[in-house]
């Protein structure tokens, strides 16, 4: 052995420091020197030798577990990892390694830096041979990680049996208990007789590579945990190849197609976009994805032809030179958000229509009110039948106009009406009777109402309007005839059943259903049919207010409306109304009895419309009343002060210039609390009713009204005042 190497060894061992020893020969001499050196048994050695003699194995066994590593050059690195307990006496030292003289020379140079020698622990190596005859396999297997041992033994046995190459990657247990990953490639050397002698090949320490692989695997697992559990679709595309590289599993749920589709077919994504949005999305992807400004909302069509709304965003990934090499993005299903936005926009439209209705309904009702009152006055004077027919047309047109105004107010402002426990069974029977007499004979009418149907809290007139609107729509949907089924049932609805119905609590409902066998409602129209003035009927057959009115009445009753429809198979409209707490006895609804006219009572009529003042005066005078008129509240107070003692009742409009009706009522209550007051208005509202009730006025007559309705309301106020005075 080179004396210079010994000098380095003695110097390092003398100081009690670990040493890396390299030699090109003299294994037996080295072992003897180690056994005789007083400090060697306490040193942890990393030894490079061409052959480990039995005497060296004995030293290792005596001195305890040590690692025997070999630091190598790039072209020929040699390391052997040993555990002393792997040796069981002479003849068992079976690992032979070799290194070049150049390697010894390098270590000689490095001997000047003892810290460097002492700190080297992990190196690449070349494993020259595993000698089966000298027990190499037993020692080698003892140092394998238990979880890898069976696989390595099986690979080695297969190589020995079949003569192929031995290749394995496994964990090796070092003398200090630490683990390293080893990658082996070797071939079996055989004796002339064919029996295997040894494995010869190359081994490499791949611990660093395995750690990088493990870190990469953990990173990929974290990535997949994120992208495969989020509800959004995460996607990656290759800019150069213009193809999709990856889509997350959410794609299959949202698009309704396998994830492989957009990867295998480049146009599959664009083909799934709704035709009306496709060109816009294509241009945006071409021009804005690489710039990082791509943010598009569009519709897709699933294989089942359902439509979903998607918000798609993209971000560029650049290389070191700044060129875009990948596009990554997320696609989110925003269908529910779009539905809520549409509901909000619909609510805004309804609010706008409500504002419009409030502004015009008062004027329209003032225009229609004289028609309602004058027509009955003219009829007895007409002798020509043709004139009578013209008058009938006038009355019907006025009634139709009043109905349109009433529907506007109903769905836009939710006019409450007179609410109370209501049995729908009676209203349905009345509706069936009307349909049987007026609907075409080609339409069959089926009634499905159980005898124990619970009551609802509602206004009979408004619920009747709901039935009429839905039944007329059902009739119009079956121009060639069909089956119209009207029914009702009780249903217990949970929170899950009411998802999407804001402001509706779980509980018992009566479900009023109108089913037809007509042409059905196309999917693209189902969200629009409840919009004001939207209609699929001809101009002369529909106003676009029927279904909005139904929806407004249902909501004002604490309920909601649903639609089920299939093109060619008909539609089912279901109106859900909360069940009332109290039962309604049968036969409680009676037609009102006719009331007599006046007995010369003095009436003050207050209205800013001259036509209404004139027509109301004529009607009341013909009914036996004496009538005074005033154009506003200020003039009415002057008339009242002059005729205070004789005046019995005041009929006043609520919306007037100068001094409005509420201010007039308040002044009259202070001047003559017992005076009967009947309020009339072209714009009914909850606030008005509450304000009048606070002033002791319960009579409120909405415009337009017929002469009979006016006289009945007037008589009720007179009798109520007379009863209160007794």
C-alpha positions in Angstrom: 0.0 0.0 0.0 1.2 3.5 -0.8 3.0 4.9 2.2 1.5 8.3 1.6 -2.0 6.9 2.0 -0.9 5.3 5.3 0.4 8.6 6.5 -3.0 10.2 5.9 -4.8 7.3 7.6 -2.6 7.5 10.7 -2.9 11.3 10.9 -6.7 11.2 10.7 -7.2 8.2 13.0 -4.8 9.7 15.5 -7.1 12.7 15.8 -10.2 10.6 16.3 -11.8 11.8 13.0 -13.7 9.7 10.5 -11.7 8.9 7.4 -12.4 8.0 3.7 -9.7 5.6 2.7 -8.9 4.7 -1.0 -6.5 2.0 -2.1 -5.8 0.0 -5.2 -4.7 -3.2 -3.5 -3.5 -4.9 -0.4 -6.8 -5.8 1.1 -5.3 -8.3 3.5 -2.5 -5.9 4.6 -5.1 -3.2 5.1 -7.2 -5.5 7.3 -4.2 -6.4 9.4 -3.2 -2.8 9.9 -6.8 -1.9 11.0 -6.9 -4.8 13.5 -3.6 -3.7 15.1 -4.2 0.0 15.1 -5.5 1.1 18.6 -7.9 3.7 17.3 -9.4 1.9 14.3 -12.1 0.0 16.2 -13.7 3.3 17.3 -13.5 4.9 13.8 -16.4 4.9 11.3 -14.7 4.0 8.1 -15.7 4.5 4.5 -13.3 2.1 2.7 -12.6 1.7 -1.0 -10.9 -1.6 -1.8 -10.9 -4.1 -4.7 -11.6 -7.0 -2.5 -12.8 -7.4 1.1 -10.8 -10.2 2.7 -12.1 -12.3 5.6 -9.8 -10.4 8.0 -11.4 -7.1 7.0 -14.9 -8.7 7.6 -13.7 -9.8 11.0 -12.7 -6.2 11.9 -16.1 -4.9 10.7 -17.9 -7.5 12.8 -15.9 -6.7 15.9 -16.1 -2.9 15.6 -19.9 -2.9 15.2 -22.2 -1.7 12.4 -20.4 0.6 10.0 -21.0 1.6 6.4 -18.5 0.9 3.8 -18.9 3.4 1.0 -16.8 4.1 -2.0 -16.5 7.5 -3.6 -15.9 7.2 -7.3 -15.1 9.1 -10.4 -17.9 9.8 -12.8 -16.8 7.1 -15.2 -16.0 4.4 -12.6 -17.5 5.0 -9.2 -17.5 2.1 -6.8 -19.3 1.9 -3.4 -20.2 -1.1 -1.2 -22.6 -0.6 1.7 -22.0 -3.2 4.5 -23.5 -4.0 7.8 -21.1 -5.9 10.1 -23.9 -8.2 11.3 -24.2 -9.4 7.7 -21.0 -11.3 8.1 -20.9 -14.6 10.0 -17.2 -15.4 10.1 -14.4 -16.3 7.7 -15.4 -17.0 4.1 -18.4 -14.8 4.2 -16.8 -11.6 3.0 -18.1 -11.7 -0.5 -18.3 -8.1 -1.8 -15.4 -7.2 -4.0 -15.0 -3.7 -5.3 -12.3 -2.1 -7.4 -11.1 1.4 -8.0 -8.4 2.9 -10.2 -5.0 4.2 -9.2 -6.3 7.6 -10.3 -9.0 7.4 -7.6 -6.3 6.7 -5.0 -4.4 9.6 -6.2 -7.4 11.9 -5.9 -8.0 10.8 -2.3 -4.3 11.4 -1.6 -4.7 14.9 -2.7 -7.9 15.3 -0.7 -6.1 14.0 2.4 -4.8 17.5 2.9 -8.4 18.5 3.6 -9.5 16.1 6.4 -12.9 17.8 6.8 -13.7 17.0 3.2 -12.7 13.4 3.7 -14.8 13.1 6.9 -18.0 14.6 5.5 -18.4 12.5 2.3 -21.2 10.0 2.9 -23.3 9.5 -0.3 -21.7 8.7 -3.6 -22.4 7.0 -6.9 -20.9 3.6 -7.3 -20.3 0.6 -9.5 -21.0 -2.8 -8.0 -18.6 -5.2 -9.7 -19.7 -8.6 -8.5 -21.9 -10.6 -6.1 -20.3 -13.9 -5.5 -22.9 -16.7 -4.9 -20.3 -19.2 -3.8 -19.0 -17.0 -1.0 -22.4 -16.2 0.5 -22.8 -12.9 -1.2 -26.5 -13.3 -1.8 -27.2 -13.9 1.9 -25.3 -10.8 3.0 -26.8 -8.8 0.2 -30.4 -9.8 1.0 -29.9 -9.1 4.7 -29.2 -5.5 3.9 -32.3 -5.0 1.7 -35.4 -3.2 3.0 -37.9 -5.9 4.1 -40.6 -4.5 1.9 -38.3 -4.8 -1.2 -36.6 -8.1 -0.4 -39.0 -10.5 -2.0 -39.2 -8.5 -5.3 -35.4 -8.3 -5.6 -35.0 -12.0 -4.8 -37.6 -12.9 -7.4 -35.9 -10.8 -10.0 -32.5 -12.3 -9.2 -34.0 -15.9 -9.3 -35.6 -15.1 -12.6 -32.3 -13.9 -14.1 -30.5 -17.0 -12.9 -33.2 -19.3 -14.2 -33.9 -17.7 -17.5 -30.5 -16.1 -18.2 -31.8 -12.6 -18.7 -30.7 -9.3 -17.3 -31.1 -8.6 -13.6 -32.7 -5.2 -13.1 -34.1 -3.8 -9.8 -34.5 -0.6 -7.9 -34.7 -1.1 -4.1 -34.0 0.4 -0.7 -30.7 -0.6 0.9 -30.2 -0.4 4.7 -26.9 1.2 5.6 -24.8 0.4 8.7 -26.2 3.5 10.5 -29.8 2.5 9.8 -30.4 5.1 7.1 -31.9 4.1 3.7 -30.6 4.7 0.2 -32.2 3.9 -3.1 -30.1 1.6 -5.3 -30.7 0.9 -9.0 -29.0 -2.3 -10.2 -28.4 -3.7 -13.7 -26.4 -6.9 -13.9 -26.0 -10.1 -15.8 -25.4 -13.7 -14.4 -21.9 -15.1 -14.9 -22.0 -18.9 -15.2 -19.4 -21.7 -14.8 -18.5 -23.9 -17.8 -21.0 -26.4 -16.5 -23.8 -23.7 -16.5 -24.3 -23.1 -12.8 -24.5 -19.4 -11.8 -21.4 -18.0 -10.2 -22.0 -14.3 -9.7 -23.9 -11.3 -10.8 -21.7 -8.7 -12.5 -23.0 -5.3 -13.5 -23.4 -1.7 -12.4 -25.3 -0.1 -9.5 -26.1 3.5 -8.9 -27.2 5.5 -5.9 -30.5 7.0 -7.1 -31.6 8.3 -3.7 -31.6 11.9 -5.0 -33.6 10.9 -8.0 -36.1 9.0 -5.9 -36.5 12.0 -3.6 -37.2 14.2 -6.6 -39.7 11.6 -7.9 -41.3 11.4 -4.5 -41.5 15.2 -4.3 -42.9 15.3 -7.8 -45.5 12.6 -7.0 -46.5 14.5 -3.8 -46.8 17.7 -5.9 -48.9 15.9 -8.5 -51.1 14.4 -5.8 -51.7 17.8 -4.3 -52.5 19.1 -7.8 -55.0 16.3 -8.4 -56.5 16.7 -5.0 -57.3 20.3 -5.9 -58.3 20.0 -9.5 -60.2 16.8 -9.2 -62.3 17.8 -6.2 -63.3 21.4 -7.2 -66.6 21.9 -9.0 -64.9 24.0 -11.7 -63.2 22.4 -14.8 -59.5 22.9 -14.8 -58.0 22.6 -18.3 -54.6 22.9 -20.1 -54.0 23.4 -23.8 -50.8 23.3 -25.9 -50.4 26.5 -28.0 -48.1 25.1 -30.6 -50.1 21.9 -31.2 -53.5 23.6 -30.8 -54.9 20.8 -28.7 -56.2 20.2 -25.2 -53.8 18.3 -23.0 -55.9 17.9 -19.8 -59.4 18.5 -18.4 -60.4 17.8 -14.8 -63.2 15.3 -13.9 -65.7 18.1 -13.4 -65.9 18.3 -17.3 -67.8 15.1 -17.4 -70.4 16.3 -14.9 -70.9 19.8 -16.5 -70.5 19.0 -20.2 -72.1 15.5 -19.9 -69.3 14.0 -22.0 -66.2 11.9 -21.2 -63.1 13.8 -20.3 -61.3 12.1 -23.2 -63.5 13.8 -25.8 -61.9 17.2 -25.9 -58.4 15.7 -25.7 -58.9 13.3 -28.6 -61.0 15.7 -30.7 -59.7 19.2 -30.8 -63.0 20.8 -31.9 -65.2 19.0 -29.4 -65.0 21.9 -27.0 -66.0 24.5 -29.6 -68.7 22.2 -31.1 -70.4 21.9 -27.7 -70.8 25.7 -27.5 -74.3 27.0 -28.3 -74.5 28.0 -32.0 -75.5 31.5 -31.1 -72.3 32.0 -29.0 -69.8 29.8 -30.9 -68.3 32.5 -33.2 -67.9 35.0 -30.4 -66.2 32.4 -28.2 -63.9 31.2 -31.0 -62.7 34.8 -31.8 -62.2 35.5 -28.1 -60.1 32.3 -27.7 -57.9 33.2 -30.7 -57.3 36.8 -29.7 -57.4 37.0 -25.9 -56.2 33.7 -24.4 -52.5 34.3 -25.0 -52.9 37.9 -23.8 -54.4 36.8 -20.5 -57.6 38.8 -21.0 -59.9 35.9 -21.9 -63.0 35.8 -19.7 -66.1 34.6 -21.6 -69.6 33.6 -20.5 -71.4 31.4 -23.0 -73.9 28.5 -23.3 -73.1 24.9 -24.0 -75.5 22.2 -25.3 -75.2 18.9 -23.5 -75.9 15.6 -25.3 -79.3 15.5 -23.7 -80.0 18.9 -25.3 -80.1 20.8 -22.0 -78.4 24.1 -22.0 -75.9 25.3 -19.3 -74.2 28.6 -18.8 -70.4 28.6 -18.5 -67.9 31.2 -17.4 -64.5 30.4 -18.9 -61.2 32.1 -18.0 -57.7 31.5 -19.4 -54.2 32.4 -18.4 -51.0 32.1 -20.4 -47.9 30.1 -19.3 -44.6 31.4 -20.7 -41.1 29.9 -21.0 -37.8 31.5 -20.1 -37.8 33.5 -23.2 -41.4 34.8 -22.6 -43.1 32.8 -25.3 -46.5 31.4 -24.5 -46.2 27.6 -24.4 -49.4 26.6 -22.5 -52.8 28.0 -21.8 -54.4 27.0 -18.5 -57.9 27.9 -17.5 -61.0 27.3 -15.4 -64.5 26.8 -16.6 -67.3 27.3 -14.1 -71.0 26.2 -14.4 -72.9 29.5 -13.7 -76.3 28.3 -14.8 -77.8 28.8 -11.3 -76.2 32.2 -11.1 -77.7 33.1 -14.5 -81.1 31.9 -13.3 -80.9 34.2 -10.3 -79.7 37.1 -12.4 -82.7 36.5 -14.7 -85.0 36.4 -11.7 -83.5 39.7 -10.5 -83.8 41.3 -14.0 -87.4 40.0 -14.1 -88.1 41.6 -10.7 -86.6 44.8 -12.0 -88.8 44.7 -15.1 -91.8 44.0 -12.9 -90.9 46.9 -10.7 -90.6 49.1 -13.8 -94.0 47.9 -15.0 -95.4 48.5 -11.6 -94.2 52.1 -11.7 -95.7 52.4 -15.2 -98.9 50.8 -14.0 -99.2 53.1 -11.0 -98.7 56.1 -13.2 -101.3 55.2 -15.9 -103.9 53.1 -14.0 -105.4 56.1 -12.2 -105.8 58.0 -15.5 -107.1 54.9 -17.3 -109.6 54.1 -14.6 -110.8 57.7 -14.6 -111.3 57.4 -18.4 -113.2 54.0 -18.0 -115.3 55.0 -15.0 -117.8 57.2 -16.9 -118.3 54.5 -19.5 -119.2 52.0 -16.8 -121.8 54.4 -15.3 -123.2 56.0 -18.4 -123.9 52.9 -20.5 -126.6 51.5 -18.1 -128.2 55.0 -18.0 -128.4 55.0 -21.8 -129.7 51.5 -22.4 -133.4 52.2 -21.4 -133.4 55.2 -23.8 -132.4 53.2 -26.8 -135.2 51.8 -29.0 -133.1 50.7 -32.0 -131.7 47.2 -31.5 -128.6 48.2 -33.5 -127.9 51.0 -31.0 -128.2 48.4 -28.2 -125.6 46.2 -29.8 -123.3 49.2 -30.1 -123.8 50.0 -26.5 -123.0 46.4 -25.6 -119.7 46.6 -27.5 -118.9 49.8 -25.6 -119.5 48.1 -22.3 -117.5 45.0 -23.2 -114.6 47.2 -24.4 -114.6 49.2 -21.2 -114.7 46.0 -19.1 -111.8 44.6 -21.1 -109.8 47.7 -20.5 -110.6 47.7 -16.8 -109.5 44.0 -16.7 -106.1 44.9 -18.3 -105.5 47.6 -15.8 -106.5 45.3 -12.9 -104.1 42.6 -14.1 -101.3 45.2 -14.4 -101.8 46.2 -10.8 -102.2 42.6 -9.6 -98.9 41.2 -10.8 -96.9 44.4 -10.5 -98.0 45.5 -7.0 -99.5 42.4 -5.5 -102.8 43.9 -4.6 -104.0 42.0 -1.6 -107.8 42.0 -2.0 -110.1 40.5 0.6 -108.4 37.5 2.1 -109.9 34.7 4.1 -110.2 30.9 4.4 -111.2 29.8 0.9 -112.2 26.3 -0.3 -110.9 25.9 -3.8 -113.2 23.0 -4.5 -116.1 25.4 -4.9 -114.2 27.7 -7.3 -113.1 24.7 -9.4 -116.6 23.5 -9.8 -117.7 27.0 -10.9 -114.8 27.1 -13.4 -115.8 23.6 -14.8 -119.3 24.8 -15.3 -118.2 27.9 -17.2 -115.8 25.9 -19.4 -118.5 23.3 -20.1 -120.8 26.0 -21.5 -118.2 28.2 -23.3 -115.3 26.1 -24.4 -115.3 24.2 -27.8 -116.9 20.8 -27.7 -113.7 19.2 -29.0 -112.1 19.9 -25.6 -112.8 17.3 -23.0 -112.8 18.6 -19.4 -111.8 16.4 -16.5 -112.1 17.4 -12.8 -109.8 15.8 -10.2 -110.5 17.3 -6.8 -110.6 15.2 -3.5 -113.5 15.7 -1.1 -111.1 16.4 1.8 -109.1 19.2 0.1 -108.0 21.6 2.8 -108.7 25.4 2.4 -106.3 28.1 1.6 -106.1 31.8 2.7 -107.0 33.9 -0.4 -109.1 36.2 -2.3 -111.9 34.4 -4.2 -111.9 36.9 -7.1 -108.2 36.7 -7.6 -108.0 32.9 -7.4 -110.9 32.8 -9.9 -108.8 35.0 -12.1 -105.9 32.6 -11.8 -108.2 29.7 -12.8 -109.7 31.6 -15.7 -106.3 32.7 -17.1 -104.8 29.2 -16.9 -107.8 27.5 -18.4 -108.1 30.0 -21.3 -104.4 29.4 -22.0 -105.0 25.6 -22.0 -107.9 26.0 -24.4 -105.8 28.1 -26.8 -103.0 25.5 -26.7 -105.4 22.9 -28.1 -107.0 24.5 -31.2 -107.9 21.1 -32.6 -109.3 19.8 -29.3 -107.8 17.7 -26.5 -108.1 17.0 -22.8 -108.1 19.8 -20.2 -107.7 18.5 -16.6 -108.3 20.8 -13.7 -107.5 19.5 -10.2 -106.1 20.1 -6.8 -104.3 18.1 -4.2 -102.6 18.6 -0.9 -98.8 18.3 -0.7 -96.2 18.5 2.1 -93.2 20.4 0.7 -89.7 20.3 2.4 -86.9 22.8 2.2 -85.3 20.7 -0.6 -88.6 20.7 -2.5 -88.6 24.5 -2.3 -85.0 25.1 -3.5 -85.1 28.0 -5.9 -88.3 29.5 -4.5 -87.0 32.4 -2.4 -89.1 33.5 0.5 -91.2 30.4 0.7 -91.2 28.3 3.8 -91.7 24.5 4.1 -95.1 23.2 5.0 -98.5 22.1 3.7 -99.7 23.4 0.3 -102.7 23.0 -1.9 -101.4 22.4 -5.5 -103.8 23.7 -8.1 -103.0 22.1 -11.5 -104.2 22.8 -15.0 -103.1 20.2 -17.5 -103.6 20.3 -21.3 -102.7 17.9 -24.1 -101.7 20.8 -26.4 -98.5 21.7 -28.3 -96.4 22.4 -25.2 -94.0 25.2 -24.4 -90.5 25.1 -26.0 -87.6 25.1 -23.5 -86.3 28.5 -24.7 -89.6 30.1 -23.9 -90.3 28.7 -20.5 -88.4 31.5 -18.7 -90.1 34.2 -20.7 -93.7 33.3 -20.6 -94.1 35.0 -17.2 -92.7 38.2 -18.5 -95.2 41.1 -18.9 -96.5 41.6 -22.4 -94.7 38.5 -23.7 -97.1 36.3 -25.7 -97.0 33.6 -28.4 -100.6 34.3 -29.4 -101.7 36.5 -32.2 -102.1 40.3 -31.4 -105.8 40.0 -31.3 -105.8 37.0 -29.0 -103.4 37.8 -26.2 -102.1 40.7 -24.1 -99.2 39.0 -22.5 -100.6 39.7 -19.0 -102.3 36.4 -18.2 -99.4 34.4 -16.8 -97.7 37.4 -15.2 -101.0 38.0 -13.4 -101.2 34.4 -12.3 -97.6 34.7 -11.0 -98.3 37.9 -9.2 -101.4 36.6 -7.5 -99.7 33.4 -6.4 -96.8 35.3 -4.9 -99.1 37.8 -3.1 -100.8 34.7 -1.6 -97.4 33.3 -0.3 -97.2 30.7 -3.1 -95.5 30.1 -6.4 -96.1 28.7 -9.9 -94.2 25.9 -11.7 -94.4 24.6 -15.2 -93.8 21.2 -16.7 -94.0 20.9 -20.4 -92.8 18.8 -23.3 -93.2 20.0 -26.9 -96.0 17.9 -28.5 -97.2 16.4 -25.2 -98.8 19.4 -23.4 -98.2 21.4 -20.4 -98.9 21.3 -16.6 -99.2 24.6 -14.7 -99.1 24.1 -10.9 -100.1 26.9 -8.5 -98.9 26.2 -4.9 -100.8 28.0 -2.2 -100.3 27.6 1.6 -103.0 25.7 3.5 -105.2 27.7 5.8 -105.2 27.1 9.5 -109.0 26.9 9.7 -111.5 24.8 7.8 -114.2 26.4 5.6 -117.7 25.1 6.0 -119.5 24.2 2.8 -122.0 26.7 1.4 -120.8 29.8 3.2 -120.5 31.8 0.0 -123.8 33.5 -0.9 -124.6 36.0 -3.6 -125.1 39.5 -2.3 -128.7 40.7 -2.0 -129.8 43.7 -4.1 -130.0 46.9 -2.1 -132.6 49.7 -2.5 -131.8 53.2 -3.7 -131.6 56.4 -1.7 -134.3 58.2 0.3 -133.4 61.7 -0.5 -130.1 61.7 1.4 -127.7 64.5 0.5 -124.4 63.2 -1.0 -121.3 65.2 -1.8 -119.3 63.8 -4.7 -115.6 64.9 -4.8 -113.5 64.1 -7.9 -111.2 66.1 -10.1 -112.5 64.5 -13.3 -115.6 66.4 -14.7 -116.8 63.3 -16.6 -116.9 61.3 -13.4 -118.7 64.0 -11.5 -121.4 64.3 -14.1 -121.9 60.6 -14.6 -121.9 59.9 -10.8 -124.4 62.7 -10.2 -126.8 61.3 -12.8 -126.6 57.8 -11.4 -127.2 58.8 -7.8 -130.0 61.2 -8.6 -131.8 58.5 -10.5 -131.4 56.3 -7.5 -133.1 58.8 -5.2 -130.2 60.8 -3.8 -129.6 64.5 -3.7 -126.1 65.3 -5.0 -123.6 68.1 -4.6 -120.2 68.1 -6.4 -116.7 69.5 -5.9 -113.6 69.3 -8.0 -111.0 68.9 -5.2 -110.6 68.7 -1.4 -110.4 72.5 -0.9 -113.7 73.1 -2.7 -115.3 70.1 -0.9 -114.5 71.7 2.5 -116.3 74.9 1.4 -119.4 72.9 0.4 -119.3 70.9 3.6 -119.2 74.0 5.8 -122.3 75.4 4.0 -124.3 72.1 4.1 -122.9 70.6 7.3 -126.2 69.8 8.9 -127.9 68.3 5.9 -125.0 66.4 4.4 -125.2 62.6 5.1 -122.3 61.1 3.1 -119.2 62.1 1.2 -117.9 60.1 -1.8 -114.4 61.3 -2.5 -111.6 60.4 -4.8 -108.2 59.9 -3.1 -105.9 61.3 -5.8 -106.7 65.0 -6.5 -104.7 68.2 -7.0 -104.6 71.0 -4.5 -106.0 68.9 -1.6 -106.1 65.1 -1.9 -108.7 62.7 -0.6 -106.8 61.6 2.6 -106.3 65.2 3.7 -110.0 65.9 3.1 -111.1 62.8 5.1 -108.8 63.8 8.0 -110.4 67.3 8.0 -113.9 65.9 7.8 -113.3 63.5 10.7 -112.2 66.5 12.9 -115.2 68.6 11.8 -117.9 65.8 11.9 -116.7 62.5 13.2 -120.0 60.7 12.6 -120.2 61.6 8.8 -120.3 58.6 6.4 -117.4 58.6 4.0 -116.9 56.4 0.9 -113.5 56.6 -0.7 -113.0 55.8 -4.4 -109.6 55.4 -6.2 -108.1 54.5 -9.5 -105.0 53.2 -7.8 -105.6 50.9 -4.9 -102.8 50.0 -2.4 -102.2 48.6 1.0 -101.0 51.9 2.3 -104.2 53.6 1.3 -106.3 51.0 3.1 -104.3 51.3 6.3 -104.4 55.1 6.2 -108.2 55.1 5.7 -108.7 52.5 8.4 -106.7 54.7 10.8 -109.2 57.5 10.0 -112.2 55.2 10.6 -113.0 54.8 6.9 -113.7 51.2 5.8 -115.4 51.7 2.5 -113.0 51.8 -0.5 -114.4 51.4 -4.0 -111.8 50.8 -6.8 -112.4 52.4 -10.2 -114.0 51.7 -12.6 -117.3 50.6 -11.0 -120.8 50.0 -12.2 -123.8 52.1 -11.0 -124.9 49.1 -9.0 -121.5 48.7 -7.3 -121.5 52.4 -6.5 -125.0 52.4 -5.0 -124.4 49.2 -3.0 -121.2 50.7 -1.4 -123.0 53.9 -0.7 -125.9 52.2 1.0 -123.5 50.1 3.2 -121.8 53.2 4.5 -125.1 54.9 5.3 -126.4 51.9 7.2 -123.1 51.4 9.0 -123.2 55.1 10.2 -126.8 54.8 11.2 -126.1 51.6 13.2 -123.2 53.2 14.9 -125.3 56.2 16.0 -128.0 54.0 17.6 
